[in-house]
C-alpha cells in the first residue's frame, strides 16, 4: 500500500513539473512571438518575463552590428580596423542623442498606453521620428563635408584618414537610420511590443551579416569596396530595419497605430519630449566620459593592464545583457502603470524586477569569482595580461548584488520620465566620487590598476544605494510626462 502511495506521489510530482515546464515554454513563445497582455493588470512576474526576454535579444542583436563589422574589417589589416574604432568614437554623440530621445519616447509612449490614450501614443511616436530626422541632418552634413578633418582631430594617421573617410561618410552621413532604429524601437518598447523591436533587429542584422563580406571582398556580383563596403552593408541593414518599423507603425500591426493624418508636428508634445531627452543625453555622456576617464587611468599602468581591463569589461558587458533587459522591462512597467493611475503597482514592479535581477547577478558573480582565470584564459594566455583581467573581473563582481538594484532603479526613473534624477546621481557618483577615488587608490596610495578596479566597485555600489534611497522618497510618481 505504501509503495502504491509513493508511486502515486511521484507520478503527481512529475506531472506538476511537466505542467510548469509547459507553462514556461508557452510564456517563452509568447514573449518571442508577441504578447497582447495588458501590463497594468495581472502577474507582475509574468509581465517582467514577457518584456525582458525580447528586450535582451534585441540588445544582443544591436551589439552584433559592431561585432560583425570588426570581424570582417579586421581581415583587411590594422589600418582598416582603426577606421572602425575611430568612427565608433565619433558615433558617441549620435548614440547620446538617440538614447536621450529614446528615454523620452519610451516614457511618453508608455504613459499614454497606460492611460489608454492610444492617439496620444501615436502622436508621441510621430514627434519622436521627426526629432530623430531633424537631429540627424546636421550630423550628416558635417560628416560628409569634414570627415578627413574629423579623423585628424581624433589623432588618426594619414593612412587611416585616407582609408577611413569614406567609411565615416557613409556611417555618419546615414546616421538617420541609426537614430530612427533606436527611436522607433523605443516606441515599441514603451507600448509593450518588445517582440517587434527584437524582430526588426533580427532582420537588420541578417542583411548586414550577408552583405558585409560581399561588399568588403567583392564576392559574386558585388563590387569590392573594402572598409567602405562594410559601412554600406550596415547602413542598408539598418535602413531595411527602419522600413520594417514604419511598416509595423503605419500598418497598424502593433499597439501603437499611426495614421497619415497624425504625421504632423505637435509643438507641445515635441517640446515636452525634448525636455526629458536632454537629461537622458547628459546622463549617457556623463557615464561614457567616466569610463573613458577610467580607461585613460588604467593605461598609465601599461598595455598589459589595459588589455586585461578591456577583456574583463567585454565579459562583464556580455553577461549583464539580461540585466539590462530586465531594467528596460521595469521602465516600461513604471511608465504604463503610472499612466494607468497605479503608482503602487509601478513601485511593486520595480522591487520585483530588482530582486529578480539581484538573483541573476548574484549567480553571475559566483561564476565570475570562481572561474575568473578560466574566463580570462578564453581570450588570452599572456601571463602579463591574465592577472589584471582576473583582478578586474573579481573586484567588479563583488558589487553585483548592489549593481542589480542600481541598474533597475536608474531605468525606472527614466521610465517615469524623470531623467534629471539619474543624471545628477551619475554626475555625483562617477565624476565627484569614482574618478577621484580611483586616482587616489591607484597613485597616491600605490594600489595601481587594482585600486581603479576597487574604486569601480565602491562607486557603483554607492550609486545603487543612493538610487534606492531616492527612489523610496517617491517623487518620481508625480513626474509629469
Sine and cosine of phi, psi and omega as CSV:
sin_phi,cos_phi,sin_psi,cos_psi,sin_omega,cos_omega
0.00,0.00,-0.69,0.73,0.01,-1.00
-0.90,0.44,-0.61,0.79,0.00,-1.00
-0.90,0.44,-0.68,0.74,0.03,-1.00
-0.89,0.45,-0.65,0.76,-0.01,-1.00
-0.91,0.41,-0.67,0.74,0.01,-1.00
-0.89,0.45,-0.69,0.73,0.01,-1.00
-0.89,0.46,-0.64,0.77,0.02,-1.00
-0.89,0.45,-0.65,0.76,0.01,-1.00
-0.91,0.42,-0.66,0.75,0.00,-1.00
-0.89,0.45,-0.67,0.74,0.01,-1.00
-0.90,0.45,-0.67,0.74,0.00,-1.00
-0.90,0.44,-0.66,0.75,0.00,-1.00
-0.90,0.43,-0.68,0.73,0.02,-1.00
-0.90,0.44,-0.62,0.78,0.02,-1.00
-0.89,0.45,-0.66,0.76,0.01,-1.00
-0.91,0.41,-0.65,0.76,0.03,-1.00
-0.90,0.44,-0.71,0.71,0.02,-1.00
-0.87,0.49,-0.65,0.76,0.00,-1.00
-0.90,0.44,-0.66,0.75,0.02,-1.00
-0.91,0.42,-0.67,0.75,0.01,-1.00
-0.90,0.44,-0.66,0.75,0.02,-1.00
-0.89,0.45,-0.67,0.75,-0.01,-1.00
-0.90,0.44,-0.69,0.72,0.00,-1.00
-0.93,0.36,-0.55,0.84,0.07,-1.00
-0.90,0.44,-0.63,0.78,0.05,-1.00
-0.91,0.41,-0.65,0.76,0.04,-1.00
-0.88,0.48,-0.68,0.73,-0.02,-1.00
-0.89,0.45,-0.69,0.73,0.03,-1.00
-0.89,0.45,-0.67,0.74,0.02,-1.00
-0.89,0.46,-0.63,0.77,0.00,-1.00
-0.90,0.44,-0.65,0.76,-0.05,-1.00
-0.98,0.19,-0.67,0.74,-0.04,-1.00
-0.97,0.25,-0.59,0.81,-0.03,-1.00
0.79,-0.62,0.70,-0.71,-0.05,-1.00
-0.92,-0.40,0.57,-0.82,0.06,-1.00
-0.98,-0.20,0.17,0.98,-0.07,-1.00
-0.90,0.44,0.60,-0.80,0.16,-0.99
-0.99,0.13,0.93,-0.37,-0.11,-0.99
-0.98,0.22,0.02,1.00,0.11,-0.99
-1.00,-0.09,0.06,1.00,0.02,-1.00
-0.74,-0.67,0.30,-0.95,0.14,-0.99
0.98,0.18,-0.27,-0.96,-0.08,-1.00
-0.92,0.38,0.78,-0.62,0.04,-1.00
-0.94,0.34,-0.65,0.76,0.01,-1.00
-0.87,0.50,-0.67,0.74,0.03,-1.00
-0.91,0.42,-0.65,0.76,0.02,-1.00
-0.88,0.47,-0.69,0.73,0.01,-1.00
-0.88,0.48,-0.70,0.71,-0.01,-1.00
-0.88,0.47,-0.73,0.68,-0.05,-1.00
-0.90,0.43,-0.51,0.86,0.02,-1.00
-1.00,0.06,-0.63,0.77,-0.14,-0.99
-0.95,0.32,-0.64,0.77,-0.06,-1.00
-0.85,0.53,-0.82,0.57,0.02,-1.00
-0.92,0.40,-0.49,0.87,0.02,-1.00
-0.92,0.38,-0.62,0.79,0.06,-1.00
-0.89,0.45,-0.74,0.68,-0.01,-1.00
-0.90,0.43,-0.57,0.82,0.06,-1.00
-0.89,0.46,-0.71,0.70,-0.02,-1.00
-0.91,0.42,-0.61,0.79,0.04,-1.00
-0.89,0.45,-0.64,0.77,0.03,-1.00
-0.92,0.40,-0.62,0.78,0.02,-1.00
-0.90,0.44,-0.68,0.74,0.01,-1.00
-0.94,0.35,-0.38,0.93,-0.03,-1.00
-0.92,0.39,-0.47,0.88,0.03,-1.00
-0.82,0.57,-0.79,0.61,-0.04,-1.00
-0.91,0.41,-0.63,0.78,-0.02,-1.00
-0.90,0.43,-0.72,0.69,-0.01,-1.00
-0.89,0.45,-0.70,0.72,-0.01,-1.00
-0.87,0.49,-0.73,0.68,-0.02,-1.00
-0.91,0.41,-0.63,0.78,-0.03,-1.00
-0.84,0.55,-0.74,0.67,-0.06,-1.00
-0.99,0.15,-0.66,0.75,-0.04,-1.00
-0.91,0.41,-0.55,0.84,-0.01,-1.00
-0.86,0.51,-0.40,0.91,0.01,-1.00
-0.96,0.27,-0.15,0.99,0.07,-1.00
-1.00,-0.02,-0.09,1.00,0.02,-1.00
0.91,-0.41,0.16,-0.99,-0.07,-1.00
-0.90,0.44,-0.58,0.82,-0.01,-1.00
-0.89,0.45,-0.69,0.72,0.01,-1.00
-0.91,0.42,-0.67,0.74,0.00,-1.00
-0.89,0.46,-0.59,0.81,0.01,-1.00
-0.90,0.44,-0.56,0.83,0.00,-1.00
-0.90,0.43,-0.60,0.80,0.04,-1.00
-0.91,0.41,-0.70,0.71,-0.02,-1.00
-0.88,0.48,-0.69,0.72,-0.01,-1.00
-0.92,0.39,-0.67,0.74,0.01,-1.00
-0.90,0.44,-0.63,0.78,0.05,-1.00
-0.88,0.48,-0.61,0.79,0.03,-1.00
-0.91,0.42,-0.67,0.75,0.02,-1.00
-0.92,0.40,-0.45,0.89,0.01,-1.00
-0.96,0.29,-0.17,0.99,-0.05,-1.00
-0.82,0.58,-0.67,0.74,0.00,-1.00
-0.92,0.39,-0.61,0.80,0.06,-1.00
-0.89,0.45,-0.71,0.71,0.01,-1.00
-0.89,0.45,-0.59,0.81,0.01,-1.00
-0.88,0.47,-0.73,0.68,0.02,-1.00
-0.90,0.43,-0.71,0.70,-0.03,-1.00
-0.88,0.47,-0.69,0.73,-0.01,-1.00
-0.93,0.36,-0.63,0.77,0.03,-1.00
-0.89,0.47,-0.73,0.68,0.04,-1.00
-0.91,0.40,-0.55,0.84,0.02,-1.00
-0.90,0.43,-0.65,0.76,0.04,-1.00
-0.87,0.49,-0.71,0.70,0.01,-1.00
-0.90,0.44,-0.63,0.78,-0.02,-1.00
-0.91,0.41,-0.75,0.66,0.01,-1.00
-0.87,0.50,-0.72,0.70,-0.02,-1.00
-0.89,0.46,-0.70,0.71,-0.05,-1.00
-0.93,0.36,-0.74,0.68,-0.01,-1.00
-0.90,0.44,-0.69,0.72,0.01,-1.00
-0.87,0.49,-0.66,0.75,-0.01,-1.00
-0.90,0.43,-0.69,0.72,-0.01,-1.00
-0.92,0.40,-0.62,0.78,0.03,-1.00
-0.90,0.43,-0.66,0.75,0.04,-1.00
-0.89,0.46,-0.56,0.83,0.04,-1.00
-0.98,0.19,-0.05,1.00,-0.09,-1.00
0.89,0.45,0.43,0.90,0.05,-1.00
-0.99,-0.13,0.98,0.18,-0.09,-1.00
-0.94,0.34,-0.52,0.86,0.09,-1.00
-0.90,0.43,-0.67,0.74,0.03,-1.00
-0.88,0.47,-0.62,0.78,0.04,-1.00
-0.91,0.42,-0.63,0.77,0.02,-1.00
-0.91,0.40,-0.65,0.76,0.02,-1.00
-0.90,0.44,-0.67,0.74,0.03,-1.00
-0.89,0.46,-0.64,0.77,0.02,-1.00
-0.88,0.48,-0.68,0.73,0.00,-1.00
-0.90,0.44,-0.69,0.72,-0.01,-1.00
-0.90,0.44,-0.59,0.81,0.04,-1.00
-0.89,0.45,-0.69,0.72,0.01,-1.00
-0.89,0.45,-0.70,0.71,0.01,-1.00
-0.88,0.47,-0.71,0.70,0.02,-1.00
-0.87,0.49,-0.66,0.75,0.01,-1.00
-0.89,0.46,-0.68,0.73,0.02,-1.00
-0.91,0.42,-0.71,0.71,0.00,-1.00
-0.88,0.47,-0.65,0.76,-0.02,-1.00
-0.93,0.36,-0.49,0.87,-0.07,-1.00
-0.98,0.21,-0.41,0.91,-0.10,-0.99
-0.89,0.45,-0.79,0.61,0.00,-1.00
-0.89,0.45,-0.57,0.82,0.04,-1.00
-0.89,0.46,-0.69,0.72,0.00,-1.00
-0.89,0.45,-0.70,0.72,-0.02,-1.00
-0.89,0.45,-0.72,0.70,-0.01,-1.00
-0.90,0.44,-0.69,0.72,-0.05,-1.00
-0.91,0.41,-0.70,0.71,-0.02,-1.00
-0.91,0.41,-0.58,0.81,-0.06,-1.00
-0.99,0.12,-0.64,0.77,-0.17,-0.99
-0.86,-0.51,0.46,0.89,-0.02,-1.00
-0.82,0.58,-0.75,0.66,0.00,-1.00
-0.88,0.48,-0.66,0.75,0.01,-1.00
-0.90,0.44,-0.59,0.80,0.02,-1.00
-0.91,0.42,-0.63,0.77,0.04,-1.00
-0.91,0.42,-0.67,0.74,0.03,-1.00
-0.88,0.47,-0.64,0.77,0.01,-1.00
-0.88,0.47,-0.52,0.85,0.02,-1.00
-0.99,0.11,0.07,1.00,0.05,-1.00
0.99,0.12,0.33,0.94,-0.02,-1.00
-0.96,0.29,0.51,-0.86,0.05,-1.00
-0.96,0.28,0.17,-0.98,0.01,-1.00
-0.88,0.48,-0.63,0.78,-0.03,-1.00
-0.91,0.42,-0.70,0.72,0.00,-1.00
-0.92,0.40,-0.65,0.76,0.00,-1.00
-0.89,0.45,-0.71,0.71,-0.02,-1.00
-0.90,0.43,-0.68,0.73,-0.05,-1.00
-0.97,0.26,-0.59,0.80,-0.17,-0.99
-1.00,-0.02,-0.21,0.98,-0.04,-1.00
-0.88,0.48,-0.66,0.75,0.02,-1.00
-0.90,0.43,-0.66,0.75,0.03,-1.00
-0.87,0.50,-0.74,0.67,-0.03,-1.00
-0.91,0.42,-0.63,0.78,0.00,-1.00
-0.88,0.47,-0.63,0.78,-0.01,-1.00
-0.95,0.30,-0.75,0.66,-0.05,-1.00
-0.91,0.41,-0.78,0.63,-0.04,-1.00
-0.98,0.21,-0.55,0.83,0.06,-1.00
-0.91,0.42,-0.51,0.86,0.05,-1.00
-0.98,-0.20,0.48,0.88,-0.07,-1.00
-0.91,0.42,-0.23,0.97,0.03,-1.00
-0.86,0.50,-0.59,0.81,-0.02,-1.00
-0.94,0.33,-0.53,0.85,0.08,-1.00
-0.91,0.41,-0.74,0.68,-0.02,-1.00
-0.86,0.51,-0.75,0.66,-0.06,-1.00
-0.94,0.35,-0.58,0.81,0.04,-1.00
-0.86,0.51,-0.70,0.72,0.05,-1.00
-0.90,0.44,-0.76,0.65,-0.17,-0.99
-0.94,0.33,-0.70,0.71,-0.03,-1.00
-0.94,0.33,-0.56,0.83,0.11,-0.99
-0.91,0.41,-0.51,0.86,0.08,-1.00
-0.91,0.41,-0.57,0.82,0.09,-1.00
-0.88,0.47,-0.75,0.67,-0.02,-1.00
-0.89,0.47,-0.67,0.74,0.00,-1.00
-0.90,0.43,-0.71,0.70,0.00,-1.00
-0.88,0.48,-0.55,0.84,-0.01,-1.00
-0.98,0.19,-0.28,0.96,-0.06,-1.00
0.99,-0.11,0.13,0.99,0.03,-1.00
-0.99,-0.11,0.81,0.59,-0.06,-1.00
-0.89,0.45,-0.49,0.87,-0.02,-1.00
-0.92,0.39,-0.52,0.85,0.04,-1.00
-0.92,0.39,-0.70,0.71,0.04,-1.00
-0.85,0.53,-0.66,0.76,0.01,-1.00
-0.90,0.43,-0.72,0.70,-0.05,-1.00
-0.92,0.40,-0.57,0.82,0.05,-1.00
-0.86,0.51,-0.69,0.73,-0.01,-1.00
-0.96,0.28,-0.47,0.88,0.14,-0.99
-0.86,0.51,-0.74,0.67,-0.01,-1.00
-0.89,0.46,-0.74,0.67,-0.03,-1.00
-0.88,0.48,-0.67,0.74,-0.01,-1.00
-0.94,0.34,-0.62,0.78,0.01,-1.00
-0.86,0.51,-0.68,0.74,0.02,-1.00
-0.91,0.41,-0.68,0.74,0.00,-1.00
-0.90,0.44,-0.66,0.75,-0.02,-1.00
-0.89,0.46,-0.63,0.77,-0.01,-1.00
-0.97,0.26,-0.72,0.69,-0.11,-0.99
-0.97,0.24,-0.51,0.86,-0.09,-1.00
-0.79,0.61,-0.87,0.49,-0.01,-1.00
-0.91,0.41,-0.52,0.86,-0.02,-1.00
-0.90,0.44,-0.72,0.69,-0.04,-1.00
-0.99,0.16,-0.42,0.91,0.03,-1.00
-0.96,0.27,-0.74,0.67,-0.13,-0.99
-0.97,-0.22,-0.05,1.00,0.02,-1.00
0.95,0.32,0.69,0.72,-0.01,-1.00
-0.96,0.27,0.64,-0.77,0.04,-1.00
0.86,0.52,-0.75,-0.67,-0.06,-1.00
-0.99,0.14,-0.03,1.00,-0.09,-1.00
-0.99,0.14,0.56,-0.83,0.05,-1.00
-0.95,0.30,0.49,-0.87,0.04,-1.00
-1.00,0.06,0.96,-0.27,-0.11,-0.99
-0.94,-0.35,-0.01,1.00,0.02,-1.00
0.89,0.45,-0.62,-0.79,-0.07,-1.00
-0.89,0.45,-0.53,0.85,0.04,-1.00
-0.90,0.44,-0.52,0.85,0.05,-1.00
-0.87,0.48,-0.58,0.82,0.04,-1.00
-0.90,0.44,-0.66,0.75,0.02,-1.00
-0.90,0.44,-0.65,0.76,0.00,-1.00
-0.91,0.41,-0.68,0.73,0.01,-1.00
-0.88,0.48,-0.70,0.71,-0.01,-1.00
-0.90,0.43,-0.68,0.73,-0.01,-1.00
-0.91,0.41,-0.64,0.77,0.06,-1.00
-0.90,0.43,-0.69,0.73,0.02,-1.00
-0.87,0.49,-0.75,0.66,0.02,-1.00
-0.91,0.42,-0.64,0.77,0.00,-1.00
-0.88,0.47,-0.64,0.76,0.05,-1.00
-0.90,0.43,-0.62,0.78,0.07,-1.00
-0.87,0.50,-0.65,0.76,0.02,-1.00
-0.90,0.43,-0.65,0.76,0.04,-1.00
-0.87,0.49,-0.65,0.76,0.06,-1.00
-0.91,0.41,-0.63,0.78,0.05,-1.00
-0.85,0.52,-0.74,0.67,0.00,-1.00
-0.90,0.44,-0.57,0.82,0.05,-1.00
-0.89,0.45,-0.67,0.74,0.04,-1.00
-0.92,0.40,-0.68,0.73,-0.06,-1.00
-0.92,0.39,-0.80,0.60,-0.10,-1.00
-0.99,0.12,-0.22,0.98,0.03,-1.00
-1.00,-0.02,-0.01,1.00,0.04,-1.00
0.92,0.38,0.56,0.83,-0.07,-1.00
-0.99,-0.14,0.04,1.00,0.03,-1.00
-0.76,-0.65,-0.21,-0.98,0.00,-1.00
-0.95,0.31,-0.50,0.87,0.07,-1.00
-0.99,-0.15,0.88,-0.47,-0.04,-1.00
-0.89,-0.46,0.92,-0.39,-0.05,-1.00
-0.99,-0.16,0.78,-0.63,0.08,-1.00
-0.98,-0.22,0.37,-0.93,-0.06,-1.00
-0.90,0.43,-0.46,0.89,0.02,-1.00
-0.94,0.35,-0.31,0.95,0.06,-1.00
-1.00,0.05,-0.14,0.99,-0.07,-1.00
-0.98,0.19,0.92,0.38,0.04,-1.00
-0.53,-0.85,0.26,-0.96,-0.05,-1.00
-0.96,0.28,0.74,-0.67,0.14,-0.99
-0.86,-0.50,0.99,-0.16,-0.16,-0.99
-0.86,0.51,-0.67,0.74,-0.04,-1.00
-0.87,0.49,-0.75,0.66,0.00,-1.00
-0.91,0.41,-0.65,0.76,-0.02,-1.00
-0.89,0.46,-0.70,0.72,0.00,-1.00
-0.91,0.42,-0.62,0.79,0.02,-1.00
-0.90,0.44,-0.66,0.75,0.01,-1.00
-0.94,0.35,-0.59,0.81,0.05,-1.00
-0.90,0.44,-0.63,0.78,0.02,-1.00
-0.88,0.48,-0.70,0.71,0.01,-1.00
-0.92,0.39,-0.65,0.76,-0.10,-0.99
-0.93,0.36,-0.50,0.87,0.00,-1.00
-0.86,0.51,-0.67,0.75,0.07,-1.00
-0.90,0.44,-0.64,0.77,0.01,-1.00
-0.90,0.43,-0.65,0.76,0.02,-1.00
-0.88,0.47,-0.75,0.66,-0.04,-1.00
-0.91,0.41,-0.59,0.81,0.03,-1.00
-0.85,0.53,-0.72,0.69,0.01,-1.00
-0.92,0.40,-0.69,0.72,-0.03,-1.00
-0.91,0.42,-0.62,0.78,0.03,-1.00
-0.88,0.47,-0.74,0.68,-0.01,-1.00
-0.91,0.42,-0.69,0.72,-0.02,-1.00
-0.90,0.43,-0.71,0.70,0.00,-1.00
-0.89,0.46,-0.57,0.82,0.03,-1.00
-0.89,0.45,-0.70,0.72,0.00,-1.00
-0.93,0.37,-0.55,0.83,0.08,-1.00
-0.90,0.43,-0.66,0.75,0.04,-1.00
-0.88,0.47,-0.67,0.75,0.03,-1.00
-0.91,0.41,-0.64,0.77,0.03,-1.00
-0.87,0.49,-0.66,0.75,0.02,-1.00
-0.90,0.43,-0.60,0.80,0.00,-1.00
-0.93,0.36,-0.68,0.73,0.01,-1.00
-0.89,0.45,-0.59,0.81,-0.01,-1.00
-0.87,0.49,-0.38,0.93,0.02,-1.00
-0.90,0.43,-0.34,0.94,-0.05,-1.00
-0.98,-0.22,0.30,0.95,0.15,-0.99
0.97,-0.24,0.23,-0.97,-0.03,-1.00
-0.90,0.43,-0.56,0.83,-0.02,-1.00
-0.91,0.42,-0.68,0.73,0.04,-1.00
-0.90,0.45,-0.67,0.74,-0.01,-1.00
-0.91,0.41,-0.65,0.76,0.01,-1.00
-0.91,0.42,-0.70,0.72,0.01,-1.00
-0.89,0.45,-0.66,0.75,0.03,-1.00
-0.89,0.45,-0.69,0.72,-0.02,-1.00
-0.90,0.44,-0.70,0.72,0.00,-1.00
-0.89,0.45,-0.70,0.71,0.00,-1.00
-0.88,0.48,-0.67,0.74,0.01,-1.00
-0.90,0.44,-0.63,0.78,0.02,-1.00
-0.88,0.47,-0.66,0.75,0.03,-1.00
-0.91,0.42,-0.70,0.72,-0.03,-1.00
-0.89,0.45,-0.73,0.68,-0.04,-1.00
-0.88,0.48,-0.68,0.73,0.01,-1.00
-0.91,0.42,-0.66,0.76,-0.08,-1.00
-0.94,0.34,-0.47,0.88,-0.06,-1.00
-1.00,-0.07,0.14,0.99,0.06,-1.00
-0.82,0.57,-0.69,0.72,0.06,-1.00
-0.86,0.51,-0.54,0.84,0.03,-1.00
-0.91,0.40,-0.63,0.77,0.06,-1.00
-0.92,0.40,-0.59,0.81,0.07,-1.00
-0.88,0.48,-0.71,0.71,0.04,-1.00
-0.91,0.42,-0.62,0.79,0.00,-1.00
-0.91,0.41,-0.67,0.74,0.05,-1.00
-0.91,0.41,-0.57,0.82,0.06,-1.00
-0.89,0.46,-0.65,0.76,0.03,-1.00
-0.88,0.47,-0.63,0.78,0.01,-1.00
-0.88,0.48,-0.70,0.72,0.03,-1.00
-0.89,0.45,-0.70,0.71,-0.02,-1.00
-0.90,0.43,-0.62,0.78,0.04,-1.00
-0.89,0.46,-0.77,0.64,-0.03,-1.00
-0.87,0.49,-0.73,0.69,-0.05,-1.00
-0.93,0.37,-0.65,0.76,-0.03,-1.00
-0.96,0.29,-0.53,0.85,0.12,-0.99
-0.91,0.41,-0.65,0.76,0.04,-1.00
-0.90,0.44,-0.54,0.84,0.01,-1.00
-0.99,0.15,0.04,1.00,-0.02,-1.00
0.95,0.30,0.53,0.85,-0.02,-1.00
-0.82,-0.57,0.92,0.40,-0.04,-1.00
-0.89,0.46,-0.52,0.85,0.01,-1.00
-0.91,0.41,-0.66,0.75,0.04,-1.00
-0.93,0.38,-0.60,0.80,0.06,-1.00
-0.86,0.50,-0.73,0.68,0.00,-1.00
-0.91,0.42,-0.68,0.74,0.01,-1.00
-0.87,0.49,-0.62,0.78,0.02,-1.00
-0.87,0.50,-0.64,0.77,-0.01,-1.00
-0.92,0.39,-0.69,0.72,-0.01,-1.00
-0.92,0.40,-0.65,0.76,0.02,-1.00
-0.91,0.42,-0.69,0.72,0.02,-1.00
-0.89,0.45,-0.67,0.74,0.00,-1.00
-0.88,0.48,-0.67,0.74,0.00,-1.00
-0.91,0.41,-0.69,0.72,0.03,-1.00
-0.88,0.48,-0.65,0.76,0.02,-1.00
-0.91,0.41,-0.62,0.79,0.03,-1.00
-0.89,0.45,-0.68,0.74,0.02,-1.00
-0.88,0.47,-0.69,0.72,-0.01,-1.00
-0.91,0.42,-0.79,0.62,-0.05,-1.00
-0.93,0.36,-0.46,0.89,0.09,-1.00
-0.89,0.45,-0.67,0.75,0.05,-1.00
-0.91,0.41,-0.68,0.74,0.03,-1.00
-0.87,0.48,-0.66,0.75,0.00,-1.00
-0.87,0.49,-0.69,0.72,0.01,-1.00
-0.87,0.49,-0.69,0.72,0.00,-1.00
-0.90,0.43,-0.71,0.71,-0.03,-1.00
-0.91,0.42,-0.68,0.73,-0.02,-1.00
-0.92,0.39,-0.65,0.76,-0.06,-1.00
-0.96,0.28,-0.66,0.75,-0.12,-0.99
-0.91,-0.41,0.49,0.87,-0.05,-1.00
-0.83,0.55,-0.71,0.70,-0.03,-1.00
-0.88,0.47,-0.67,0.74,-0.03,-1.00
-0.93,0.37,-0.62,0.79,-0.01,-1.00
-0.92,0.40,-0.71,0.70,0.04,-1.00
-0.91,0.41,-0.58,0.82,-0.01,-1.00
-0.90,0.44,-0.35,0.94,0.06,-1.00
-0.90,0.43,-0.54,0.84,-0.10,-0.99
-0.99,-0.16,-0.47,0.89,-0.01,-1.00
-0.40,-0.92,0.53,-0.85,0.10,-0.99
-0.89,-0.45,0.16,0.99,0.00,-1.00
-0.89,0.46,0.88,-0.48,-0.05,-1.00
-0.90,0.44,-0.32,0.95,0.03,-1.00
-0.99,0.11,-0.46,0.89,-0.07,-1.00
-1.00,0.02,-0.66,0.75,-0.12,-0.99
-0.80,0.61,-0.74,0.68,-0.02,-1.00
-0.85,0.52,-0.61,0.79,0.02,-1.00
-0.93,0.37,-0.68,0.73,0.02,-1.00
-0.89,0.46,-0.68,0.73,0.00,-1.00
-0.90,0.43,-0.71,0.71,0.00,-1.00
-0.88,0.47,-0.70,0.71,-0.01,-1.00
-0.89,0.46,-0.73,0.68,-0.03,-1.00
-0.88,0.48,-0.69,0.73,-0.04,-1.00
-0.95,0.33,-0.74,0.67,-0.05,-1.00
-0.88,0.47,-0.70,0.71,0.00,-1.00
-0.92,0.40,-0.57,0.82,0.00,-1.00
-0.91,0.42,-0.46,0.89,-0.02,-1.00
-0.88,0.48,-0.39,0.92,-0.03,-1.00
-0.98,-0.21,0.20,0.98,-0.11,-0.99
-0.87,0.50,-0.59,0.81,-0.01,-1.00
-0.89,0.46,-0.60,0.80,0.06,-1.00
-0.94,0.34,-0.70,0.71,-0.05,-1.00
-0.85,0.53,-0.58,0.81,-0.04,-1.00
-0.81,0.58,-0.70,0.71,0.01,-1.00
-0.96,0.27,-0.64,0.77,-0.03,-1.00
-0.88,0.47,-0.69,0.72,-0.01,-1.00
-0.87,0.49,-0.71,0.70,-0.04,-1.00
-0.93,0.37,-0.66,0.75,-0.02,-1.00
-0.88,0.48,-0.72,0.69,-0.02,-1.00
-0.87,0.49,-0.72,0.69,0.01,-1.00
-0.93,0.38,-0.48,0.88,0.02,-1.00
-0.94,0.35,-0.65,0.76,0.11,-0.99
-0.85,0.52,-0.72,0.70,0.00,-1.00
-0.88,0.47,-0.65,0.76,0.01,-1.00
-0.90,0.44,-0.48,0.88,0.05,-1.00
-0.99,0.15,-0.11,0.99,-0.03,-1.00
1.00,0.01,0.14,0.99,0.01,-1.00
-0.99,-0.17,0.99,0.12,0.01,-1.00
-1.00,0.08,-0.24,0.97,-0.02,-1.00
-0.95,0.33,-0.70,0.72,-0.04,-1.00
-0.85,0.52,-0.80,0.60,0.02,-1.00
-0.91,0.42,-0.46,0.89,0.06,-1.00
-0.91,0.42,-0.71,0.70,0.03,-1.00
-0.91,0.42,-0.63,0.78,0.04,-1.00
-0.89,0.45,-0.70,0.71,0.05,-1.00
-0.86,0.51,-0.72,0.70,-0.04,-1.00
-0.87,0.50,-0.71,0.71,-0.02,-1.00
-0.94,0.34,-0.74,0.67,-0.10,-1.00
-0.96,0.27,-0.54,0.84,-0.03,-1.00
-1.00,0.03,-0.84,0.54,-0.14,-0.99
-1.00,0.09,-0.59,0.81,-0.02,-1.00
-1.00,0.03,-0.23,0.97,-0.03,-1.00
-0.82,-0.57,-0.82,0.57,-0.12,-0.99
-0.90,0.44,-0.76,0.65,-0.04,-1.00
-0.88,0.48,-0.77,0.63,0.04,-1.00
-0.87,0.49,-0.64,0.77,0.00,-1.00
-0.90,0.43,-0.69,0.73,0.01,-1.00
-0.87,0.49,-0.70,0.72,0.00,-1.00
-0.90,0.44,-0.70,0.71,-0.03,-1.00
-0.89,0.45,-0.72,0.70,-0.01,-1.00
-0.93,0.37,-0.61,0.79,-0.09,-1.00
-0.97,0.25,-0.67,0.74,-0.16,-0.99
-0.95,-0.31,-0.91,0.41,-0.02,-1.00
-0.86,0.51,-0.65,0.76,-0.01,-1.00
-1.00,0.04,-0.13,0.99,0.16,-0.99
0.97,0.24,0.36,0.93,0.01,-1.00
-0.99,0.10,-0.15,0.99,0.04,-1.00
0.92,0.40,-0.53,-0.85,-0.04,-1.00
-0.88,0.48,-0.54,0.84,0.01,-1.00
-0.89,0.46,-0.52,0.85,0.05,-1.00
-0.90,0.44,-0.56,0.83,0.04,-1.00
-0.93,0.37,-0.66,0.75,0.01,-1.00
-0.89,0.45,-0.65,0.76,0.03,-1.00
-0.91,0.42,-0.65,0.76,-0.01,-1.00
-0.88,0.47,-0.62,0.79,0.04,-1.00
-0.87,0.49,-0.72,0.69,-0.01,-1.00
-0.88,0.48,-0.72,0.69,-0.03,-1.00
-0.91,0.42,-0.72,0.69,-0.06,-1.00
-0.92,0.39,-0.68,0.73,0.00,-1.00
-0.91,0.41,-0.60,0.80,0.04,-1.00
-0.92,0.38,-0.64,0.77,0.04,-1.00
-0.91,0.42,-0.63,0.78,0.04,-1.00
-0.86,0.51,-0.66,0.75,0.00,-1.00
-0.90,0.43,-0.71,0.71,-0.01,-1.00
-0.89,0.45,-0.72,0.69,0.01,-1.00
-0.88,0.47,-0.68,0.73,-0.01,-1.00
-0.88,0.48,-0.68,0.74,0.01,-1.00
-0.89,0.45,-0.70,0.71,-0.02,-1.00
-0.89,0.46,-0.67,0.74,0.02,-1.00
-0.93,0.36,-0.64,0.77,0.01,-1.00
-0.88,0.48,-0.64,0.77,-0.04,-1.00
-0.91,0.42,-0.37,0.93,0.03,-1.00
-0.93,0.36,-0.45,0.90,0.16,-0.99
0.99,0.15,0.16,0.99,-0.02,-1.00
-0.91,0.42,-0.41,0.91,0.00,-1.00
-0.88,0.47,-0.38,0.93,-0.01,-1.00
-0.93,0.36,-0.38,0.93,-0.02,-1.00
-0.99,-0.10,0.07,1.00,-0.04,-1.00
-0.90,0.43,0.78,-0.62,0.02,-1.00
-1.00,-0.03,0.73,-0.69,-0.01,-1.00
-0.77,-0.64,0.00,0.00,0.00,0.00
